[in-house]
């Protein structure tokens, strides 16, 4: 379980996240949404102990994330950042094997078991042919799949995905969502930042809305055009009918 | 490159280097190696240590470049990017100015000052990074660039202000040359090199992860900050030692790891092995050319590495760009 208590993040003197609380229970599927610059990625980076909060704390199973070693944290949480830019050539196998890093002692090489696990995961996700390929030569959709596979290999209970749907066509979005659904069914905790609200609503169990570094809502996942409007300042055209009752019919 | 190709490269390299040691201003008859005389002296006391030092220096510089390119996620990084060599150069310039070419504490004064200068660079970078509490790629690279410029200007200033003969000596050192005095340099560098290669092999999974960027590395459980500091210190110690012996020989640390990556795109381990072997062979071979091309004079090897390295590098680059057009 991940507990966020009075978490506040500042960069220099600017408040990026105002103190907020959040409880992520095992098996939850969280949808986090909000406009650009709302602090969603900052929240993730705080959960993954990649930034030092100005106040409050984040605990995973009772342990403060800032006190856990990187390896120990990587055995519990897998964080998939929004941008995965690789300058140097790296094979898909290298990326997937990195998922076994938290379990491999320093100065030791990966075991045969790790290699088998990578091959097995790649096989299940239809990535077997891509294993020897350079990640830089893959399409956006293929890359997302590889990153998701690396989280599988990492064998964690909680996965944080930062806008996994960007650059994906509708079919790829659908495929990714199916993968997320299967991950959730397998008992993992998912926290997903996305603007793909409509497609994720049927899958997610909880949701949180952020705007200007403030948590506007956190709770059960539900279709709520009004919350959507306060969060983004706009709603999709086909949702407006729900917001405003239709004008009375003329007799 | 598979295992067989690696073995062929290793064996061919050793055979070629051994044969080249017989060629030079004084050609050596193999039979003379076992008789008293100048041929035996030239071969065992001059050519062999020179070939060995060339190999160790080239291999170290290439490996240093390979590690820095991964560590800084940048294929243009070289062992000198962080100002370690210009620090060493400033140290050497100081030694020449102060006439410390003679023996100092049983070692050559120039070497000690070179190494000391390199460590001053390291100290400055560490101090600045600590002061701003950031060991990010950006902090290290930018600090390194500034230190590079500072020391380079300092060297030019000293050259401008002082004696002409000393300026020639400084210039000569800056061009880089492999002129060991017997086996001393080899015996000092060998243990340093052995530790360096061992560290690079043991840390190869960390280097792979580091090359994917800080966020990825942290998400996979690597303490990237600590790893970067550790590798920076190890590489700097090695580069400081190498540069104080042979001068700031350029290009090897840039082109060899790059070629290794292009040729071994599929496999990281073999790219590392290729870097270590090719770096050593290339510098030794170039040094052979440096001593025979205009004999009885010699060309400073640093000039040749850049002169030959640049077109060779372009060839590999164009070849790889043609192949996958990405």
Interface residues (C-beta under 8 A of the other chain):
Chain A: X48 X49 X50 X69 X70 X71 X72 X73 X74 X75 X78 X79 X80 X81 X84 X85 X86 X87 X88 X89 X90 X91 X94 X95 X97 X98 X99 X101 X102 X104 X106 X107 X109 X110 X132 X134 X136 X137 X150 X154
Chain B: X69 X70 X73 X74 X75 X202 X203 X204 X205 X206 X208 X209 X211 X212 X213 X215 X216 X218 X219 X220 X221 X222 X223 X261 X265 X266 X267 X268 X324 X326
